[in-house]
């Protein structure tokens, strides 16, 4: 039940852009000219305790890097055999 609640929350706007992931409204923060933008904890990596008291770790950029590496090392047959997955965006 707690995992279902966390998965649902992560696929809502306030899940990724709110307290659930330790993030303010923006994932990429404003910057001064000539300086690099800072990224949200959700993107860089953070461990938080959710409203059910469960510790959850988020590191979205690393998750996407791993997914891309797995995709690039897969054959077309392997890719076609994967079940379709839909995300909020």
CNS distance restraints for C-alpha pairs under 8 A (distance, minus, plus):
assign (resid   1 and name CA) (resid   5 and name CA) 6.27 0.50 0.50
assign (resid   2 and name CA) (resid   6 and name CA) 6.23 0.50 0.50
assign (resid   2 and name CA) (resid  52 and name CA) 6.73 0.50 0.50
assign (resid   3 and name CA) (resid   7 and name CA) 6.08 0.50 0.50
assign (resid   4 and name CA) (resid   8 and name CA) 6.08 0.50 0.50
assign (resid   5 and name CA) (resid   9 and name CA) 6.07 0.50 0.50
assign (resid   6 and name CA) (resid  10 and name CA) 6.08 0.50 0.50
assign (resid   7 and name CA) (resid  11 and name CA) 6.51 0.50 0.50
assign (resid   8 and name CA) (resid  12 and name CA) 6.83 0.50 0.50
assign (resid   9 and name CA) (resid  14 and name CA) 7.50 0.50 0.50
assign (resid   9 and name CA) (resid  15 and name CA) 4.79 0.50 0.50
assign (resid   9 and name CA) (resid  16 and name CA) 7.89 0.50 0.50
assign (resid   9 and name CA) (resid  20 and name CA) 7.58 0.50 0.50
assign (resid  10 and name CA) (resid  14 and name CA) 7.92 0.50 0.50
assign (resid  10 and name CA) (resid  15 and name CA) 4.47 0.50 0.50
assign (resid  10 and name CA) (resid  16 and name CA) 5.59 0.50 0.50
assign (resid  10 and name CA) (resid  20 and name CA) 7.59 0.50 0.50
assign (resid  11 and name CA) (resid  15 and name CA) 6.41 0.50 0.50
assign (resid  11 and name CA) (resid  16 and name CA) 7.22 0.50 0.50
assign (resid  11 and name CA) (resid  87 and name CA) 7.10 0.50 0.50
assign (resid  11 and name CA) (resid  88 and name CA) 5.51 0.50 0.50
assign (resid  12 and name CA) (resid  16 and name CA) 6.78 0.50 0.50
assign (resid  12 and name CA) (resid  88 and name CA) 7.27 0.50 0.50
assign (resid  13 and name CA) (resid  17 and name CA) 5.82 0.50 0.50
assign (resid  13 and name CA) (resid  18 and name CA) 7.82 0.50 0.50
assign (resid  14 and name CA) (resid  18 and name CA) 4.78 0.50 0.50
assign (resid  14 and name CA) (resid  19 and name CA) 7.61 0.50 0.50
assign (resid  14 and name CA) (resid  20 and name CA) 7.58 0.50 0.50
assign (resid  15 and name CA) (resid  19 and name CA) 7.17 0.50 0.50
assign (resid  15 and name CA) (resid  20 and name CA) 5.29 0.50 0.50
assign (resid  15 and name CA) (resid  21 and name CA) 6.72 0.50 0.50
assign (resid  16 and name CA) (resid  20 and name CA) 6.82 0.50 0.50
assign (resid  16 and name CA) (resid  21 and name CA) 5.94 0.50 0.50
assign (resid  16 and name CA) (resid  23 and name CA) 7.14 0.50 0.50
assign (resid  16 and name CA) (resid  42 and name CA) 7.64 0.50 0.50
assign (resid  17 and name CA) (resid  21 and name CA) 7.20 0.50 0.50
assign (resid  17 and name CA) (resid  23 and name CA) 5.56 0.50 0.50
assign (resid  17 and name CA) (resid  24 and name CA) 5.86 0.50 0.50
assign (resid  17 and name CA) (resid  25 and name CA) 4.82 0.50 0.50
assign (resid  17 and name CA) (resid  26 and name CA) 6.57 0.50 0.50
assign (resid  17 and name CA) (resid  27 and name CA) 7.23 0.50 0.50
assign (resid  18 and name CA) (resid  22 and name CA) 6.33 0.50 0.50
assign (resid  18 and name CA) (resid  23 and name CA) 5.15 0.50 0.50
assign (resid  18 and name CA) (resid  24 and name CA) 5.59 0.50 0.50
assign (resid  18 and name CA) (resid  25 and name CA) 6.32 0.50 0.50
assign (resid  19 and name CA) (resid  23 and name CA) 6.06 0.50 0.50
assign (resid  19 and name CA) (resid  24 and name CA) 7.45 0.50 0.50
assign (resid  20 and name CA) (resid  50 and name CA) 6.47 0.50 0.50
assign (resid  21 and name CA) (resid  41 and name CA) 7.35 0.50 0.50
assign (resid  21 and name CA) (resid  42 and name CA) 5.55 0.50 0.50
assign (resid  21 and name CA) (resid  46 and name CA) 7.85 0.50 0.50
assign (resid  21 and name CA) (resid  48 and name CA) 7.19 0.50 0.50
assign (resid  21 and name CA) (resid  58 and name CA) 7.15 0.50 0.50
assign (resid  22 and name CA) (resid  40 and name CA) 7.85 0.50 0.50
assign (resid  22 and name CA) (resid  41 and name CA) 6.30 0.50 0.50
assign (resid  22 and name CA) (resid  42 and name CA) 6.67 0.50 0.50
assign (resid  22 and name CA) (resid  46 and name CA) 7.75 0.50 0.50
assign (resid  22 and name CA) (resid  48 and name CA) 7.34 0.50 0.50
assign (resid  23 and name CA) (resid  27 and name CA) 6.92 0.50 0.50
assign (resid  23 and name CA) (resid  40 and name CA) 5.75 0.50 0.50
assign (resid  23 and name CA) (resid  41 and name CA) 6.28 0.50 0.50
assign (resid  23 and name CA) (resid  42 and name CA) 6.40 0.50 0.50
assign (resid  24 and name CA) (resid  40 and name CA) 7.57 0.50 0.50
assign (resid  26 and name CA) (resid  40 and name CA) 7.36 0.50 0.50
assign (resid  27 and name CA) (resid  39 and name CA) 5.90 0.50 0.50
assign (resid  27 and name CA) (resid  40 and name CA) 4.88 0.50 0.50
assign (resid  27 and name CA) (resid  42 and name CA) 7.60 0.50 0.50
assign (resid  27 and name CA) (resid  43 and name CA) 7.12 0.50 0.50
assign (resid  28 and name CA) (resid  37 and name CA) 6.47 0.50 0.50
assign (resid  28 and name CA) (resid  38 and name CA) 6.15 0.50 0.50
assign (resid  28 and name CA) (resid  39 and name CA) 4.74 0.50 0.50
assign (resid  28 and name CA) (resid  40 and name CA) 6.21 0.50 0.50
assign (resid  29 and name CA) (resid  37 and name CA) 5.69 0.50 0.50
assign (resid  29 and name CA) (resid  38 and name CA) 5.35 0.50 0.50
assign (resid  29 and name CA) (resid  39 and name CA) 5.97 0.50 0.50
assign (resid  29 and name CA) (resid  40 and name CA) 7.19 0.50 0.50
assign (resid  30 and name CA) (resid  37 and name CA) 6.07 0.50 0.50
assign (resid  30 and name CA) (resid  38 and name CA) 7.50 0.50 0.50
assign (resid  31 and name CA) (resid  35 and name CA) 6.30 0.50 0.50
assign (resid  31 and name CA) (resid  36 and name CA) 6.56 0.50 0.50
assign (resid  31 and name CA) (resid  37 and name CA) 5.09 0.50 0.50
assign (resid  31 and name CA) (resid  38 and name CA) 7.48 0.50 0.50
assign (resid  32 and name CA) (resid  36 and name CA) 7.93 0.50 0.50
assign (resid  39 and name CA) (resid  43 and name CA) 6.31 0.50 0.50
assign (resid  39 and name CA) (resid  44 and name CA) 6.51 0.50 0.50
assign (resid  40 and name CA) (resid  44 and name CA) 6.38 0.50 0.50
assign (resid  41 and name CA) (resid  45 and name CA) 5.31 0.50 0.50
assign (resid  41 and name CA) (resid  46 and name CA) 5.41 0.50 0.50
assign (resid  41 and name CA) (resid  58 and name CA) 7.85 0.50 0.50
assign (resid  41 and name CA) (resid  59 and name CA) 7.70 0.50 0.50
assign (resid  42 and name CA) (resid  46 and name CA) 6.15 0.50 0.50
assign (resid  42 and name CA) (resid  58 and name CA) 5.44 0.50 0.50
assign (resid  42 and name CA) (resid  59 and name CA) 5.73 0.50 0.50
assign (resid  42 and name CA) (resid  60 and name CA) 6.17 0.50 0.50
assign (resid  43 and name CA) (resid  58 and name CA) 7.32 0.50 0.50
assign (resid  43 and name CA) (resid  59 and name CA) 5.32 0.50 0.50
assign (resid  43 and name CA) (resid  60 and name CA) 4.64 0.50 0.50
assign (resid  43 and name CA) (resid  61 and name CA) 5.34 0.50 0.50
assign (resid  44 and name CA) (resid  59 and name CA) 5.47 0.50 0.50
assign (resid  44 and name CA) (resid  60 and name CA) 6.88 0.50 0.50
assign (resid  44 and name CA) (resid  61 and name CA) 6.47 0.50 0.50
assign (resid  44 and name CA) (resid  62 and name CA) 7.83 0.50 0.50
assign (resid  45 and name CA) (resid  57 and name CA) 7.10 0.50 0.50
assign (resid  45 and name CA) (resid  58 and name CA) 5.30 0.50 0.50
assign (resid  45 and name CA) (resid  59 and name CA) 3.92 0.50 0.50
assign (resid  45 and name CA) (resid  60 and name CA) 7.10 0.50 0.50
assign (resid  46 and name CA) (resid  57 and name CA) 5.64 0.50 0.50
assign (resid  46 and name CA) (resid  58 and name CA) 5.38 0.50 0.50
assign (resid  46 and name CA) (resid  59 and name CA) 6.53 0.50 0.50
assign (resid  47 and name CA) (resid  55 and name CA) 6.58 0.50 0.50
assign (resid  47 and name CA) (resid  56 and name CA) 5.46 0.50 0.50
assign (resid  47 and name CA) (resid  57 and name CA) 4.10 0.50 0.50
assign (resid  47 and name CA) (resid  58 and name CA) 6.27 0.50 0.50
assign (resid  48 and name CA) (resid  55 and name CA) 5.49 0.50 0.50
assign (resid  48 and name CA) (resid  56 and name CA) 5.46 0.50 0.50
assign (resid  48 and name CA) (resid  57 and name CA) 6.41 0.50 0.50
assign (resid  49 and name CA) (resid  53 and name CA) 5.52 0.50 0.50
assign (resid  49 and name CA) (resid  54 and name CA) 5.27 0.50 0.50
assign (resid  49 and name CA) (resid  55 and name CA) 4.22 0.50 0.50
assign (resid  49 and name CA) (resid  56 and name CA) 6.11 0.50 0.50
assign (resid  50 and name CA) (resid  54 and name CA) 5.44 0.50 0.50
assign (resid  50 and name CA) (resid  55 and name CA) 6.33 0.50 0.50
assign (resid  50 and name CA) (resid  56 and name CA) 6.98 0.50 0.50
assign (resid  59 and name CA) (resid  63 and name CA) 6.23 0.50 0.50
assign (resid  60 and name CA) (resid  64 and name CA) 6.14 0.50 0.50
assign (resid  61 and name CA) (resid  65 and name CA) 6.15 0.50 0.50
assign (resid  62 and name CA) (resid  66 and name CA) 6.22 0.50 0.50
assign (resid  63 and name CA) (resid  67 and name CA) 6.21 0.50 0.50
assign (resid  64 and name CA) (resid  68 and name CA) 6.06 0.50 0.50
assign (resid  65 and name CA) (resid  69 and name CA) 6.19 0.50 0.50
assign (resid  66 and name CA) (resid  70 and name CA) 6.17 0.50 0.50
assign (resid  67 and name CA) (resid  71 and name CA) 6.15 0.50 0.50
assign (resid  68 and name CA) (resid  72 and name CA) 6.12 0.50 0.50
assign (resid  69 and name CA) (resid  73 and name CA) 6.30 0.50 0.50
assign (resid  70 and name CA) (resid  74 and name CA) 6.33 0.50 0.50
assign (resid  71 and name CA) (resid  79 and name CA) 7.45 0.50 0.50
assign (resid  74 and name CA) (resid  78 and name CA) 5.99 0.50 0.50
assign (resid  74 and name CA) (resid  79 and name CA) 6.45 0.50 0.50
assign (resid  75 and name CA) (resid  79 and name CA) 6.30 0.50 0.50
assign (resid  76 and name CA) (resid  80 and name CA) 6.06 0.50 0.50
assign (resid  77 and name CA) (resid  81 and name CA) 6.22 0.50 0.50
assign (resid  78 and name CA) (resid  82 and name CA) 6.64 0.50 0.50
